[in-house]
Amino acid sequence: MENLFSIIFSTSFGYAILRVTTPILFASLAALISNKAGVINIGLEGIMLSAALGGVITSAFTQSALVGIICAVIVGVLLSLLLAYFSLNLKSDIILTGIALNLLASGGTVFLLYLVAKDKGISISLKSMVAPEVSIPLLNKIPVLGQVLSGHNILTYISLLSVIIVYVLLYKTPLGLKIRAVGENANAADSVGISVKKIQYLALVLSGVFASLGGAYMSMGYVSWFSRDMTAGRGFIALAAEAMGRGTPIGTFLASLIFGFADALSNVMQSLRVPAEFVQMVPYLTTILGLVIYSAQQSNKTKKIRRK
């Protein structure tokens, strides 16, 4: 137990929390944007997984991390457009469509990897590129804080910056006002001339951009290869983080940190000879507890409204 506490209160553990929070934060912001427009993007897991493979393949063939990330984003946007077309134009259930997208990505990425590289499950033969790590001047010289905040992958800093970007987008721009209006009451928004379908399309595309950045980080930052189902439920954890964050960028960021802490803790516990089954359970147990707390808060809120 003493070893566990000494590790948790170390700078390396703080560094690890930010590192593992990155894909969850990207996906959580993706969920936030789509939910604000009244469309739930259940397909985050599939988008992240497909983007992760797209980034590995293109970066391996072009030997450029930037090209890999751009192609990963393009893959995510295309899948988001596919989700939007089926749910908004063809009127299919968006939940079922998102689940279908996740299942398609789970098997389709393995099949595509085999077609491209003849690898079964892991991209062993593809020499993919990795997004660079950035050491922030002056900050890296600050004791403790510098060791935690400096030296991360550039996508980690982009994820932190994205919290501010999403806040400004949603609360300081006309587009953000339209997104929130559509999510609050689509009929009222339509009555004042806002194209509901157009806004929801745009929200799903933006959601795809952030989710695909999370997927690109998984295969080009967190590790340097693609493996089958490597997102490991992070898309669903992100939905829980967004719910716990009460639909706000700052709240979503803080909730993502909690799940990042649980993920980092599970990694630490592996080195302490804790049973593997318990270690693997930690992030998902945290998700369940988080949703229970969120449900309890919502129930109390509903009761107070009814009393009034």
C-alpha positions, 0 to 999 in steps of 0.5 A: 500500500505504501508503494502505491501511495508513493507512486500516486503522489509522484510527478511521473504519475501526474504525467501519466494521468495527462497522457492517458486522459488525452484520448478520453478528453478528445472523445468527450468533447466530441460527445459534448458537441453532438449532444448539444445539437441533440444528436447522440454520437454513439459511434465514437468508439468506431470513429476513433478506431478507424481513425487510429488505423487510417493514421497508421497506414497513411503515416507509414506510407508517407513517412509523415506524422502530419499527413497521418493525423490529417488522414485520420481526421478525414476518416473520422469526418467521413464516418461522421457524415455516414452516421449523419446521412443514415440518421438524419436523411434516412431517419434510422435510429441514431443509437442503432446506427452508431452501434452498427458503426462500432461493430463495422469498425471493430471487424473492418479495421482488422480486415483492412489491416490484413489487406494492406499489410497482411498483419493479423490484428497488430500493425507489425510490418507498418513503420508508422510515424509518431506525433512529436513530443513538446518541451515547453520553454520555462515551464519545463524548468519549474520544479514538479509542475514542469515534470508533470506538464512539459514533455507531452505529445503535441496532441495532448496539448491540442486536447487541452487547448480544445477545451477552450476552443469548444467553450468559445465555439459553444458560448461565444459564437453565433454557430454555438448559439445555433447548436445549443438552440437546436439541441434545446428545442429543434422546432423552436429553432426551425421556426426562427429560420435555423436549418436544424438538419444543417446544424446537426450535420455540422455538429456530427462532423465536428464531433468526428474531428475531435474523436478522430484526433483521439483515435490518432493519438492512440496509434500515433502518440500513446503507442506507435502501432495499431492493434485490434480494438485498441480504443478499449471502450474509451468512446463509451467512457467519453460518453460517461465523462460528458454526462458527468461533466453536465454538458459543459466543457470545463465539467467534461474536462474534469470528468475526463481527468477522473477517468484518466486517473482511473486508467493511470491507476490501473496501469500502476497496479499492473506493476504491483502484482495486483490480479490482472482481472481487477486491474482491467476492471478499474476504468470500467468500474469507475465509469459505472460509479460515475454514471451512478453518481450522475443519475443520483444527481439528476434524480435529486434535481428532478425531485426539487423541480417537482416540489416547486 
